[in-house]
Amino acid sequence: MNIIRITKEFSFEMAHALMGYDGPCRNVHGHSYGLKVTITGTPINEPNNPKLGMVMDFGDLKKIVRETVVDVFDHALVLNSAMRASVDGQLTRQFNNVIFLDYQPTSELMVADFAARIRARLPENLKLHSVLLRETGTSYAEWHESDNK
């Protein structure tokens, strides 16, 4: 049986600020993020299985990615947890969805985090091949399983 890759695309809105950064991204700003998730596996070959011929139902992949990434980060303000002491009270009083991460919320670190979240929820017979996080029309970060063995 052939190994096949399937990809599902998502989009979400998120604001962040980069603590200590030496440019304008140190200020709170937002992006319309694009997310592409690619998994690999072999198509189901059980004649009585309603998913016959599928690596994974796109709807099932959508559910995993939405629950682990999109629904969590969409319309959130994301900051490095080292900023928490100085900004937490005011921000959480003003905004409903402020997320403090244990890392700098760059595309590079977020794509690795997102890959870990998604990979933890995939069925054992499937592998996460890659995750691409597009921050702008011309800038993105990629995580590839083959680079992280």
C-alpha positions as CSV (number, residue, x, y, z in Angstrom):
1,M,0.0,0.0,0.0
2,N,1.2,3.5,-0.8
3,I,2.1,6.1,1.8
4,I,0.0,9.2,1.1
5,R,0.2,12.7,2.4
6,I,-3.0,14.7,3.1
7,T,-3.1,18.4,4.0
8,K,-5.7,20.6,5.7
9,E,-5.5,24.4,5.8
10,F,-6.7,26.7,8.5
11,S,-6.7,30.4,9.3
12,F,-7.0,32.3,12.5
13,E,-6.4,35.8,13.8
14,M,-4.0,36.4,16.7
15,A,-2.1,39.3,18.3
16,H,1.3,39.0,20.0
17,A,4.2,41.1,21.1
18,L,7.9,40.0,21.2
19,M,9.4,40.7,24.6
20,G,12.8,42.5,24.3
21,Y,12.7,42.6,20.6
22,D,14.7,45.4,19.0
23,G,12.1,46.3,16.4
24,P,8.5,47.3,16.0
25,C,7.2,43.7,16.8
26,R,8.0,44.5,20.5
27,N,4.6,46.2,20.4
28,V,1.3,44.4,20.4
29,H,0.2,43.7,16.8
30,G,-1.8,41.1,15.0
31,H,-1.6,38.8,12.1
32,S,-4.0,36.8,10.0
33,Y,-2.2,33.4,10.4
34,G,-2.4,30.6,7.9
35,L,-1.8,27.0,9.1
36,K,-1.2,24.0,6.9
37,V,-1.1,20.6,8.5
38,T,0.1,17.5,6.6
39,I,-0.1,14.0,7.8
40,T,1.1,10.7,6.2
41,G,-0.4,7.2,6.3
42,T,-1.8,4.5,4.2
43,P,-5.4,4.6,2.9
44,I,-7.8,2.4,4.8
45,N,-8.2,-0.9,3.0
46,E,-11.1,-2.5,4.9
47,P,-14.1,-2.8,2.5
48,N,-16.7,-2.4,5.3
49,N,-15.0,0.6,6.9
50,P,-16.9,3.8,6.0
51,K,-13.6,5.6,5.7
52,L,-12.4,3.1,2.9
53,G,-9.7,4.7,0.8
54,M,-9.0,7.5,3.2
55,V,-5.7,8.1,5.1
56,M,-7.8,10.1,7.6
57,D,-11.2,11.8,7.3
58,F,-10.5,15.5,6.7
59,G,-13.2,16.2,9.2
60,D,-11.4,14.3,11.9
61,L,-8.1,16.1,11.2
62,K,-10.0,19.4,11.2
63,K,-11.4,18.5,14.7
64,I,-8.0,17.8,16.1
65,V,-6.4,21.0,14.7
66,R,-9.3,23.2,15.8
67,E,-9.3,21.8,19.3
68,T,-5.6,22.0,19.9
69,V,-4.6,25.1,18.0
70,V,-7.2,27.2,16.1
71,D,-9.9,27.4,18.8
72,V,-7.2,28.1,21.5
73,F,-5.3,30.8,19.7
74,D,-7.9,32.5,17.5
75,H,-8.5,36.1,18.5
76,A,-6.1,35.7,21.4
77,L,-3.3,38.0,22.6
78,V,-0.2,35.8,23.1
79,L,2.7,36.9,25.2
80,N,5.9,35.4,26.7
81,S,5.1,34.3,30.3
82,A,8.1,36.4,31.5
83,M,5.9,39.4,30.8
84,R,3.1,38.2,33.1
85,A,4.1,40.0,36.3
86,S,4.2,43.4,34.7
87,V,1.1,43.2,32.5
88,D,-1.2,40.4,33.6
89,G,-3.7,42.3,35.8
90,Q,-4.5,45.1,33.4
91,L,-4.6,42.8,30.3
92,T,-6.8,40.1,31.8
93,R,-9.3,42.8,33.1
94,Q,-9.5,44.3,29.6
95,F,-9.4,41.2,27.4
96,N,-11.0,37.8,27.6
97,N,-8.3,35.7,25.8
98,V,-4.8,36.4,26.9
99,I,-2.4,33.5,26.7
100,F,1.0,33.5,28.4
101,L,3.4,30.9,26.8
102,D,6.7,29.6,28.3
103,Y,8.5,30.8,25.2
104,Q,8.8,33.9,22.9
105,P,5.7,33.8,20.6
106,T,7.6,33.8,17.3
107,S,6.4,31.8,14.3
108,E,9.3,29.5,14.7
109,L,8.6,28.5,18.3
110,M,4.8,28.5,17.8
111,V,5.0,26.1,14.8
112,A,7.0,23.7,16.9
113,D,4.5,24.0,19.8
114,F,1.6,23.5,17.4
115,A,3.2,20.4,15.9
116,A,3.6,18.9,19.4
117,R,0.0,19.6,20.2
118,I,-1.3,18.1,17.0
119,R,1.0,15.1,17.0
120,A,-0.1,14.1,20.5
121,R,-3.7,13.7,19.3
122,L,-3.1,11.8,16.0
123,P,-4.0,8.1,15.9
124,E,-0.9,5.9,16.3
125,N,-1.1,4.7,12.6
126,L,-0.6,8.2,11.3
127,K,2.4,10.5,11.3
128,L,2.6,14.3,11.4
129,H,4.6,15.1,8.3
130,S,4.8,18.9,8.5
131,V,3.2,22.0,9.8
132,L,3.5,25.4,8.1
133,L,2.6,28.6,10.0
134,R,2.2,31.6,7.7
135,E,2.5,34.9,9.6
136,T,2.3,37.3,6.6
137,G,1.8,36.9,2.9
138,T,5.6,36.5,2.5
139,S,6.8,35.0,5.8
140,Y,6.3,31.6,7.3
141,A,7.9,29.0,9.5
142,E,7.8,25.2,8.9
143,W,8.2,22.2,11.1
144,H,9.0,18.9,9.4
145,E,9.0,15.5,11.1
146,S,12.1,14.4,9.1
147,D,14.1,17.3,10.7
148,N,13.0,16.4,14.2
149,K,13.8,12.7,14.6
